[in-house]
Amino acid sequence: MVELEAIPMVMPLAQWIWGADPTEEVNPKVCLSTIPFLAAGCFSQLIAKALGVAIILGSCLNKTPIMINVLNSKSAAGLSRNSLYGEVIVYANGAFYGFLEGHPFTAYGENGALLLQNIAIISLAWHFSKVGLQEQILSVVTFAIYSFITLFVMPDEYRSVLITSMWPVLLYARGSQILETFRDKQTGNLSIVTTGLNLVGSLVRIATTLQETGDFTVMMSFVLSLALNFIMFVQYWMYLENTQKIAAEASDKKTE
C-alpha cells in the first residue's frame, strides 16, 4: 500500500495545513497517519484552513455587486466617500499586520483582495461624483506615504498599533455609511450580497483567528466588524422599499 507521504504534493500540502505551529499531537506526519479519521486537533486546523481559503476566494468577488450597481446606474448614490477612505486603511492595516507578523496567508489574505476592490470603487465614485483633482491627488499621495512608512519605517514593536487603530477607523468608516444611510433613508448602490458576505465573513473570521493565530486584538476587530455589518444588514431591509422607490423614480427621469 502506498504511503500518503510518498504521493507527490501531499507532504507539502500537509506541511501548509499543519506545519505552521506543529506539536506532538498536531503535525503533518501525525495528521496524515490518521486520515481519514483525523484527530480533533488535526480536523479543527484543517477546517480553519479551508474556511480561510473560502473567505479569500469569496472576498475576491465581495464588492463586485457594488461596482456593477455603480456602473449600471452611472451614479455613486448611497456610497459614502468617507466610509470608502476609512475602509482602505482598515483593509491595508489588516494586510500589512498579517504580512509583517508572518501570519498564515489564509488568516489575512482577504484584506488584500478587499483593498484592491475598494480602490476600484473609489475610482468609480470619483468618476461619477465628479470629485475634484485636489482630493484625488491628496488621497493617493497620503496612502502611498502611509504604506511606505508602515512597511519600511515603523519599528516592529509598534505593529500592534495597526490593529488597535483599526477599531476607531472601522467605527468611522462603517459609521459614516450607517449615518448616511440613516440620513437618506435609502441604501443606494449598496449591495445586500456584499453586506451579507461581510457579515458572514466577520463571524467566520472570529473562529479562524482563534484557531490559526489566537491574536486577541485581531479577533476583537472582527467582533466590532460583525456588530457594524449587522447594523448595515438590518438597514438594508429597513430601507429596501424606499430604495426601490427612489431607484424607480430615477429610472423614470432618465427615460423621459
Backbone bond lengths (Angstrom), bond angles and torsions (degrees), N, CA, C in turn:
res aa  C-N    CA-C-N  psi(-1)  N-CA   C-N-CA  omega(-1)  CA-C   N-CA-C  phi
1 M - - - 1.470 - - 1.538 110.16 -
2 V 1.306 117.18 132.29 1.462 121.91 -177.76 1.530 110.15 -74.01
3 E 1.348 115.39 128.49 1.455 119.72 176.42 1.531 109.57 -71.73
4 L 1.329 115.69 142.73 1.464 119.52 179.98 1.525 111.64 -58.97
5 E 1.335 116.04 -35.87 1.464 120.31 -178.20 1.525 111.98 -63.09
6 A 1.339 116.64 -24.64 1.467 120.68 -177.51 1.525 112.74 -81.97
7 I 1.328 117.10 -14.07 1.464 121.07 -179.11 1.533 109.20 -77.03
8 P 1.340 117.90 130.28 1.474 120.82 -179.62 1.529 112.06 -53.94
9 M 1.316 116.09 138.08 1.466 125.66 175.31 1.526 113.87 75.68
10 V 1.337 118.07 -11.25 1.468 119.09 -179.21 1.521 110.56 -68.37
11 M 1.337 116.91 -47.35 1.461 120.07 -178.17 1.531 112.45 -65.52
12 P 1.350 119.21 -43.93 1.475 118.28 175.63 1.529 112.69 -59.74
13 L 1.340 116.36 -37.63 1.462 120.14 178.37 1.522 110.67 -66.47
14 A 1.344 115.83 -42.98 1.467 120.17 178.24 1.525 110.77 -64.06
15 Q 1.333 115.76 -37.41 1.465 120.46 178.33 1.525 110.31 -63.60
16 W 1.325 116.69 -38.37 1.464 121.59 178.93 1.527 111.20 -67.97
17 I 1.326 116.73 -37.64 1.467 120.43 -177.55 1.519 111.90 -78.07
18 W 1.332 117.01 -46.75 1.465 120.62 -170.82 1.525 114.76 -116.66
19 G 1.335 118.19 2.50 1.459 119.78 -172.67 1.510 116.32 -98.11
20 A 1.322 118.11 -1.75 1.469 120.07 -176.67 1.526 112.09 -65.64
21 D 1.316 116.85 -42.63 1.467 121.76 -179.49 1.530 108.42 -141.85
22 P 1.344 117.26 69.86 1.469 120.68 -172.51 1.523 113.70 -68.89
23 T 1.315 115.19 147.26 1.462 122.78 173.91 1.525 107.78 -130.01
24 E 1.317 116.60 178.56 1.465 119.41 178.60 1.518 111.32 -63.93
25 E 1.338 117.18 -34.07 1.463 121.50 -177.59 1.521 112.76 -87.11
26 V 1.336 116.69 -31.07 1.468 120.85 -176.96 1.527 109.78 -126.85
27 N 1.318 116.16 102.90 1.458 123.17 175.21 1.524 107.96 -156.02
28 P 1.333 118.19 164.20 1.470 119.92 -174.17 1.519 114.81 -52.84
29 K 1.328 118.28 -46.70 1.470 120.55 -176.27 1.522 111.69 -66.33
30 V 1.323 116.26 -44.91 1.468 120.23 -179.28 1.522 110.62 -63.99
31 C 1.326 116.94 -45.60 1.466 120.38 -177.34 1.528 111.57 -66.63
32 L 1.331 117.40 -39.47 1.467 119.95 177.35 1.519 111.45 -63.59
33 S 1.329 115.73 -36.47 1.468 119.47 -177.60 1.525 112.59 -70.18
34 T 1.347 117.14 -18.19 1.474 119.72 -178.32 1.528 113.19 -98.14
35 I 1.360 117.18 -2.95 1.472 119.87 177.07 1.520 109.52 -64.13
36 P 1.350 120.59 136.82 1.478 127.40 7.96 1.521 114.10 -90.82
37 F 1.342 117.62 -0.41 1.470 120.13 -177.47 1.523 108.81 -101.03
38 L 1.330 115.16 76.94 1.457 121.18 -175.47 1.525 111.94 -64.48
39 A 1.335 114.70 143.36 1.457 119.82 173.02 1.524 108.86 -67.41
40 A 1.329 115.76 160.06 1.471 120.76 -174.40 1.527 112.16 -55.74
41 G 1.346 117.03 -45.45 1.460 120.22 -178.97 1.512 112.76 -64.59
42 C 1.334 116.31 -40.92 1.471 120.91 178.34 1.524 110.66 -65.64
43 F 1.322 115.78 -41.11 1.465 120.65 -177.47 1.523 111.23 -66.60
44 S 1.338 116.87 -44.45 1.468 120.08 -178.12 1.526 111.02 -64.94
45 Q 1.346 116.68 -36.49 1.461 119.31 178.83 1.529 110.87 -70.72
46 L 1.330 116.72 -36.12 1.464 121.05 176.59 1.526 110.69 -63.18
47 I 1.333 116.25 -43.97 1.468 121.00 179.09 1.526 110.63 -63.27
48 A 1.349 116.42 -41.79 1.467 120.33 179.70 1.527 110.88 -61.42
49 K 1.336 116.27 -42.44 1.468 120.08 178.11 1.524 110.86 -64.15
50 A 1.336 115.94 -44.57 1.470 120.55 -178.67 1.527 110.82 -62.01
51 L 1.341 116.12 -42.65 1.464 120.05 178.65 1.528 110.75 -65.36
52 G 1.342 116.14 -39.01 1.456 119.96 178.34 1.517 111.81 -61.38
53 V 1.334 116.31 -44.08 1.469 120.86 177.80 1.525 110.23 -63.84
54 A 1.346 116.37 -42.11 1.467 120.71 -179.59 1.528 110.97 -62.14
55 I 1.333 116.68 -41.10 1.463 120.65 179.62 1.529 110.52 -64.82
56 I 1.336 116.57 -42.39 1.469 120.01 179.62 1.524 110.67 -63.12
57 L 1.337 116.40 -45.37 1.467 120.20 179.17 1.531 111.00 -63.17
58 G 1.345 115.91 -42.93 1.463 119.98 178.51 1.516 112.33 -65.29
59 S 1.336 116.21 -36.05 1.467 120.21 -178.25 1.524 112.11 -66.84
60 C 1.338 116.58 -24.40 1.470 119.91 179.85 1.526 112.05 -63.52
61 L 1.333 116.42 -21.60 1.468 120.73 178.95 1.528 111.72 -117.70
62 N 1.334 116.06 7.60 1.461 121.07 -172.37 1.526 113.27 -55.02
63 K 1.313 116.53 -47.60 1.469 120.58 -174.31 1.527 113.46 -99.27
64 T 1.335 115.93 5.45 1.466 119.53 178.26 1.531 112.73 -57.41
65 P 1.355 119.36 -42.61 1.473 119.07 178.80 1.526 113.39 -58.11
66 I 1.338 116.96 -36.88 1.468 119.82 178.46 1.524 110.01 -65.98
67 M 1.329 116.49 -43.83 1.470 120.09 179.40 1.527 111.21 -61.78
68 I 1.329 115.94 -40.70 1.467 120.22 178.52 1.528 110.46 -64.08
69 N 1.353 116.05 -43.21 1.471 120.28 178.81 1.528 111.39 -59.67
70 V 1.334 115.85 -43.84 1.466 120.40 -179.01 1.526 110.72 -65.54
71 L 1.328 116.64 -43.79 1.467 120.77 -179.46 1.526 111.60 -65.65
72 N 1.331 116.10 -40.69 1.470 119.65 -179.10 1.524 112.13 -68.01
73 S 1.340 115.53 -40.63 1.468 119.62 -177.29 1.529 112.55 -87.63
74 K 1.363 114.89 -13.41 1.471 120.12 -175.68 1.527 111.21 53.24
75 S 1.335 113.55 39.28 1.461 120.32 -177.91 1.528 109.21 -150.74
76 A 1.333 115.44 148.68 1.463 121.00 176.01 1.523 110.58 -104.27
77 A 1.336 116.38 24.07 1.470 121.15 -178.93 1.523 110.75 -57.34
78 G 1.331 115.13 136.33 1.454 120.58 177.58 1.512 114.21 88.90
79 L 1.333 117.31 -10.81 1.460 121.05 179.80 1.525 109.71 -98.04
80 S 1.310 115.77 127.71 1.462 121.03 178.08 1.530 109.31 -91.87
81 R 1.333 117.27 120.00 1.465 119.74 178.75 1.521 110.65 -64.40
82 N 1.326 117.41 -34.97 1.463 120.16 176.81 1.526 110.34 -60.11
83 S 1.330 115.85 -40.81 1.459 120.92 177.89 1.523 110.69 -64.72
84 L 1.327 116.96 -43.96 1.467 121.11 -179.48 1.526 111.40 -63.50
85 Y 1.329 117.34 -42.78 1.465 120.69 178.77 1.531 110.52 -64.14
86 G 1.323 115.71 -42.55 1.461 119.43 179.58 1.518 112.12 -63.52
87 E 1.335 116.28 -38.86 1.464 119.80 -179.56 1.523 111.81 -67.37
88 V 1.324 118.02 -29.81 1.467 120.54 175.33 1.528 109.80 -59.01
89 I 1.328 116.76 -44.64 1.468 120.81 179.07 1.523 110.60 -66.63
90 V 1.327 117.18 -41.51 1.467 121.07 179.82 1.526 110.70 -59.67
91 Y 1.330 116.55 -50.83 1.471 120.11 -178.09 1.526 111.34 -68.21
92 A 1.333 116.87 -38.74 1.467 120.12 178.75 1.525 110.44 -63.71
93 N 1.329 116.99 -44.83 1.461 120.35 179.25 1.523 111.50 -60.86
94 G 1.334 116.28 -42.70 1.462 119.94 179.35 1.517 111.78 -62.19
95 A 1.339 116.52 -42.69 1.469 120.88 179.92 1.529 111.11 -70.09
96 F 1.328 117.10 -45.09 1.468 120.80 -179.10 1.529 110.93 -62.74
97 Y 1.329 116.78 -44.57 1.464 120.85 -177.77 1.528 110.73 -63.05
98 G 1.327 117.25 -48.61 1.459 120.50 -179.90 1.519 111.80 -60.69
99 F 1.339 116.53 -41.33 1.468 121.24 179.97 1.529 111.16 -66.35
100 L 1.328 117.05 -48.68 1.463 121.05 -177.18 1.525 112.52 -67.50
101 E 1.328 117.00 -32.76 1.462 121.13 179.97 1.527 112.49 -81.95
102 G 1.331 116.67 -8.65 1.457 119.90 -179.89 1.511 113.92 73.90
103 H 1.332 117.10 25.44 1.462 120.47 177.47 1.532 109.71 -68.41
104 P 1.335 117.28 155.70 1.470 119.50 174.96 1.528 110.08 -57.33
105 F 1.333 116.68 140.02 1.463 120.55 -178.67 1.524 111.41 -57.53
106 T 1.341 116.39 -31.33 1.468 120.28 179.85 1.520 112.06 -67.58
107 A 1.335 117.41 -11.23 1.465 120.44 -179.64 1.522 112.76 -92.02
108 Y 1.342 117.26 -13.18 1.471 118.36 -177.25 1.528 113.94 -146.16
109 G 1.329 118.51 -1.95 1.458 121.95 -171.54 1.514 115.82 -57.65
110 E 1.350 116.10 -30.25 1.472 117.92 -177.70 1.527 112.18 -64.77
111 N 1.344 116.57 -23.45 1.468 119.23 179.78 1.524 111.74 -62.45
112 G 1.341 116.20 -37.38 1.458 119.70 177.90 1.514 112.20 -65.21
113 A 1.345 116.09 -44.11 1.467 120.68 179.78 1.526 110.89 -64.54
114 L 1.332 116.42 -42.98 1.466 120.73 -179.61 1.528 111.21 -67.70
115 L 1.332 116.34 -34.88 1.467 120.76 178.25 1.527 110.52 -61.55
116 L 1.330 116.76 -47.63 1.466 120.80 -179.49 1.529 111.25 -63.00
117 Q 1.343 116.24 -41.65 1.467 119.53 179.62 1.522 111.09 -67.00
118 N 1.337 116.01 -37.46 1.460 119.53 -179.79 1.532 110.91 -65.79
119 I 1.330 115.76 -38.09 1.465 120.27 176.79 1.528 110.09 -63.51
120 A 1.337 116.58 -38.51 1.471 120.61 177.75 1.528 110.77 -64.08
121 I 1.345 116.89 -40.92 1.468 120.74 179.18 1.525 110.59 -65.82
122 I 1.335 116.49 -39.80 1.463 120.22 177.57 1.527 110.32 -61.12
123 S 1.329 116.50 -41.16 1.470 120.63 178.12 1.524 110.90 -60.79
124 L 1.341 116.12 -41.47 1.466 120.12 178.00 1.531 110.84 -66.75
125 A 1.337 115.72 -41.72 1.470 119.92 179.26 1.523 110.49 -62.73
126 W 1.324 116.91 -40.97 1.467 120.28 176.78 1.526 110.72 -60.70
127 H 1.323 116.00 -42.50 1.465 120.52 -176.47 1.529 111.94 -66.81
128 F 1.335 115.85 -47.79 1.464 119.27 -174.14 1.527 113.30 -85.23
129 S 1.329 117.70 -16.92 1.469 120.51 178.49 1.519 111.76 -99.26
130 K 1.323 116.05 -0.36 1.470 121.43 179.22 1.528 111.14 54.98
131 V 1.334 115.39 50.91 1.465 120.67 179.50 1.526 109.54 -71.90
132 G 1.334 115.97 140.86 1.458 121.00 -177.21 1.520 113.01 -63.10
133 L 1.321 116.61 151.11 1.464 122.46 -179.04 1.525 111.24 -62.50
134 Q 1.325 117.14 -33.90 1.460 121.19 -179.19 1.527 110.75 -61.56
135 E 1.332 117.14 -45.03 1.466 120.89 178.67 1.528 110.86 -63.76
136 Q 1.321 116.96 -40.00 1.460 120.91 -179.34 1.529 111.28 -64.04
137 I 1.334 116.60 -48.76 1.469 120.72 -178.91 1.522 110.71 -63.51
138 L 1.338 116.48 -43.97 1.460 121.06 -179.74 1.529 110.80 -60.44
139 S 1.329 117.00 -41.61 1.465 121.40 -179.42 1.525 111.39 -64.91
140 V 1.331 116.69 -45.61 1.471 121.41 -178.48 1.527 111.06 -65.22
141 V 1.323 117.05 -46.74 1.469 121.21 -178.60 1.525 110.68 -64.64
142 T 1.331 116.85 -43.01 1.463 120.96 179.74 1.522 111.01 -60.59
143 F 1.332 116.94 -45.12 1.465 120.08 -179.45 1.530 111.46 -66.94
144 A 1.323 117.30 -37.74 1.468 120.83 179.05 1.531 110.80 -63.59
145 I 1.332 116.36 -44.75 1.470 120.83 178.99 1.524 110.20 -65.06
146 Y 1.331 116.35 -43.16 1.467 121.18 179.95 1.530 110.66 -60.08
147 S 1.328 116.72 -44.21 1.465 121.33 -179.05 1.526 111.04 -64.47
148 F 1.326 116.89 -42.82 1.469 121.07 -179.71 1.525 110.93 -62.53
149 I 1.328 116.56 -47.22 1.468 120.55 -179.41 1.525 110.45 -62.57
150 T 1.332 116.95 -43.30 1.462 121.29 -177.89 1.523 111.73 -64.04
151 L 1.316 117.25 -43.91 1.466 121.18 -174.11 1.527 113.72 -82.87
152 F 1.333 117.94 -30.79 1.461 119.27 -170.59 1.528 115.49 -121.72
153 V 1.318 118.44 -14.81 1.462 120.46 -174.43 1.526 112.36 -114.92
154 M 1.303 118.52 -40.37 1.462 122.57 -173.28 1.531 112.02 -61.08
155 P 1.345 118.60 128.42 1.466 121.82 177.79 1.533 111.70 -62.11
156 D 1.330 115.93 150.05 1.464 121.21 -177.26 1.522 112.70 -57.21
157 E 1.344 116.65 -36.88 1.468 119.67 -174.96 1.526 113.01 -68.51
158 Y 1.321 117.41 -11.50 1.465 120.35 -179.97 1.529 113.20 -101.58
159 R 1.332 116.50 7.04 1.467 119.09 -177.85 1.526 112.92 -60.70
160 S 1.327 116.68 -34.28 1.468 119.41 -178.03 1.525 111.58 -60.51
161 V 1.350 116.21 -22.56 1.468 120.34 178.52 1.527 110.36 -62.54
162 L 1.335 116.80 -29.66 1.464 120.27 178.93 1.520 111.23 -58.36
163 I 1.333 115.98 -38.27 1.462 119.96 -178.56 1.518 111.50 -83.12
164 T 1.331 117.40 -46.62 1.469 119.24 -178.30 1.528 111.26 -64.11
165 S 1.338 116.79 -32.17 1.469 119.20 178.16 1.520 111.69 -72.39
166 M 1.346 116.56 -17.20 1.462 119.89 178.19 1.523 111.67 -66.19
167 W 1.340 116.47 -29.05 1.468 119.20 -176.20 1.527 111.76 -61.76
168 P 1.351 119.15 -55.76 1.473 117.73 178.34 1.530 112.75 -65.78
169 V 1.356 116.92 -34.62 1.470 119.21 179.16 1.520 110.29 -66.39
170 L 1.343 116.18 -40.80 1.463 120.62 178.16 1.525 110.63 -63.97
171 L 1.332 115.97 -41.51 1.466 120.08 176.54 1.526 110.62 -60.97
172 Y 1.330 115.89 -41.30 1.467 120.55 179.44 1.525 110.67 -66.78
173 A 1.347 116.18 -46.44 1.465 120.50 -175.87 1.520 111.72 -65.41
174 R 1.320 116.17 -57.05 1.464 119.26 -178.59 1.526 110.88 -71.30
175 G 1.347 115.66 -33.99 1.458 119.26 178.75 1.519 111.73 -63.32
176 S 1.344 117.31 -38.04 1.470 121.46 177.61 1.522 110.50 -61.83
177 Q 1.348 115.43 -41.92 1.462 119.50 179.95 1.524 111.29 -68.73
178 I 1.331 116.27 -42.26 1.467 120.88 178.90 1.527 110.16 -61.80
179 L 1.336 116.29 -43.10 1.465 121.16 -179.58 1.525 110.91 -65.76
180 E 1.340 117.23 -42.32 1.466 120.22 -179.92 1.523 110.94 -65.05
181 T 1.329 116.12 -40.51 1.467 120.16 177.96 1.523 110.55 -63.88
182 F 1.327 116.43 -41.97 1.468 121.04 179.33 1.524 110.72 -64.64
183 R 1.327 116.10 -40.03 1.466 120.77 -178.45 1.530 111.30 -69.38
184 D 1.341 116.61 -41.04 1.466 120.90 -177.87 1.523 113.07 -83.80
185 K 1.339 116.21 -16.15 1.479 121.66 -176.41 1.541 111.43 57.08
186 Q 1.333 115.59 33.35 1.467 121.61 175.78 1.525 108.19 -159.21
187 T 1.345 116.48 158.22 1.463 120.19 -177.86 1.522 112.72 -103.43
188 G 1.342 117.53 -1.46 1.457 120.29 175.53 1.516 113.00 55.39
189 N 1.350 116.01 -125.67 1.461 121.55 -176.25 1.524 113.58 -90.81
190 L 1.316 117.24 7.99 1.465 119.17 174.66 1.527 109.19 -63.88
191 S 1.320 115.99 145.95 1.466 121.28 -176.09 1.520 110.63 -110.58
192 I 1.329 116.81 133.57 1.461 121.18 176.67 1.523 110.51 -67.03
193 V 1.344 116.74 -28.98 1.469 120.30 177.58 1.524 109.73 -64.39
194 T 1.329 116.41 -48.19 1.461 121.04 179.18 1.520 111.09 -63.03
195 T 1.327 116.49 -46.04 1.464 120.64 -179.95 1.521 110.93 -62.20
196 G 1.329 116.71 -42.95 1.460 120.90 178.93 1.514 112.22 -64.29
197 L 1.345 116.93 -42.48 1.464 120.70 178.11 1.524 110.97 -63.94
198 N 1.329 117.00 -39.38 1.465 120.48 177.23 1.522 111.11 -62.32
199 L 1.324 115.97 -40.49 1.462 121.14 -179.38 1.526 110.89 -64.67
200 V 1.325 116.12 -50.08 1.470 120.71 179.86 1.527 110.40 -65.91
201 G 1.338 116.13 -40.91 1.460 120.06 -179.89 1.517 112.61 -60.55
202 S 1.333 117.32 -40.90 1.468 121.06 178.64 1.524 110.63 -63.05
203 L 1.321 115.86 -41.68 1.466 120.83 -179.74 1.526 110.86 -63.92
204 V 1.332 116.13 -46.18 1.467 120.41 -179.56 1.523 110.61 -66.90
205 R 1.329 117.21 -38.05 1.456 120.54 -178.47 1.534 112.25 -64.59
206 I 1.314 117.48 -30.72 1.465 120.02 175.62 1.524 109.11 -59.79
207 A 1.342 116.18 -45.03 1.466 121.26 -179.42 1.526 111.81 -68.03
208 T 1.343 117.58 -45.15 1.466 119.69 -177.36 1.527 111.97 -69.82
209 T 1.330 117.16 -32.36 1.465 119.89 177.52 1.520 110.61 -65.57
210 L 1.316 116.36 -41.91 1.462 120.41 176.55 1.521 110.99 -59.50
211 Q 1.328 117.18 -39.95 1.458 121.97 -175.87 1.528 112.47 -79.18
212 E 1.348 117.26 -42.76 1.465 119.84 -171.08 1.523 114.42 -89.31
213 T 1.323 118.31 -38.50 1.467 119.44 -175.56 1.526 113.22 -124.31
214 G 1.329 117.59 -30.03 1.454 120.45 -177.40 1.519 112.74 67.33
215 D 1.325 117.21 17.16 1.467 122.23 -177.09 1.532 109.21 -78.27
216 F 1.334 116.12 109.61 1.466 121.62 -174.17 1.521 112.00 -65.48
217 T 1.345 116.98 -40.13 1.467 119.03 -178.21 1.527 111.18 -65.51
218 V 1.336 116.15 -37.61 1.465 119.99 177.16 1.521 110.01 -66.14
219 M 1.335 115.88 -43.16 1.461 120.21 -178.56 1.528 111.16 -61.39
220 M 1.339 117.16 -40.56 1.459 120.52 -179.04 1.530 111.46 -66.07
221 S 1.329 117.17 -30.96 1.467 119.18 176.73 1.521 110.21 -65.98
222 F 1.339 117.05 -34.26 1.467 120.43 177.73 1.528 111.38 -74.20
223 V 1.328 117.18 -31.80 1.467 120.57 175.86 1.528 109.54 -64.13
224 L 1.335 116.23 -45.11 1.468 120.66 177.71 1.525 110.42 -63.27
225 S 1.333 116.39 -43.15 1.462 121.01 178.88 1.524 110.91 -61.27
226 L 1.324 116.51 -39.79 1.467 121.28 178.62 1.525 110.69 -59.57
227 A 1.333 116.56 -45.65 1.466 120.91 -178.77 1.532 111.33 -63.80
228 L 1.327 117.22 -44.43 1.465 120.84 -178.70 1.528 111.67 -69.60
229 N 1.331 116.48 -39.39 1.471 119.74 177.35 1.525 111.40 -64.44
230 F 1.321 116.21 -33.75 1.467 120.10 178.26 1.527 110.31 -65.14
231 I 1.340 116.72 -41.53 1.468 120.36 178.25 1.528 110.10 -61.90
232 M 1.343 117.12 -43.28 1.466 120.93 179.55 1.528 111.15 -65.73
233 F 1.325 116.28 -35.47 1.464 121.45 177.94 1.528 110.35 -64.03
234 V 1.331 115.82 -44.32 1.468 120.93 178.78 1.523 110.20 -65.17
235 Q 1.343 116.86 -41.87 1.468 120.44 179.64 1.526 111.88 -59.69
236 Y 1.323 116.43 -38.02 1.469 119.33 -178.84 1.520 110.59 -56.95
237 W 1.321 116.57 -46.91 1.469 120.49 -178.25 1.521 111.81 -74.54
238 M 1.334 117.08 -31.48 1.467 120.53 178.17 1.527 111.37 -62.89
239 Y 1.346 115.67 -41.70 1.466 120.51 -173.81 1.525 113.27 -105.93
240 L 1.330 117.33 14.27 1.465 120.89 -176.76 1.525 112.19 -59.03
241 E 1.338 116.79 -47.84 1.466 120.66 -177.69 1.522 111.16 -61.59
242 N 1.331 116.03 -44.43 1.465 119.96 -179.53 1.532 111.13 -67.20
243 T 1.334 116.80 -37.65 1.467 121.27 177.97 1.521 110.92 -61.94
244 Q 1.333 116.08 -44.85 1.469 120.88 179.48 1.527 111.13 -64.18
245 K 1.336 116.27 -37.89 1.464 121.14 179.40 1.527 110.76 -64.79
246 I 1.336 116.57 -45.28 1.465 121.20 -179.69 1.525 110.50 -65.77
247 A 1.335 116.82 -40.18 1.468 121.07 179.04 1.527 111.00 -63.84
248 A 1.342 116.47 -38.96 1.470 120.85 179.28 1.522 110.76 -66.57
249 E 1.340 116.59 -40.89 1.464 120.71 178.62 1.527 111.07 -64.17
250 A 1.338 115.92 -40.34 1.465 119.90 178.93 1.523 110.91 -65.68
251 S 1.332 115.57 -37.54 1.468 120.41 179.13 1.527 110.98 -66.84
252 D 1.337 116.09 -39.28 1.470 120.87 179.07 1.528 111.18 -64.02
253 K 1.336 116.06 -38.71 1.465 120.17 -179.45 1.527 111.05 -65.59
254 K 1.354 115.52 -35.47 1.465 119.48 -179.33 1.525 111.85 -68.83
255 T 1.339 115.38 -31.27 1.471 119.58 -176.74 1.521 112.67 -85.26
256 E 1.330 116.18 -12.73 1.474 119.54 -179.13 1.531 111.53 -72.46
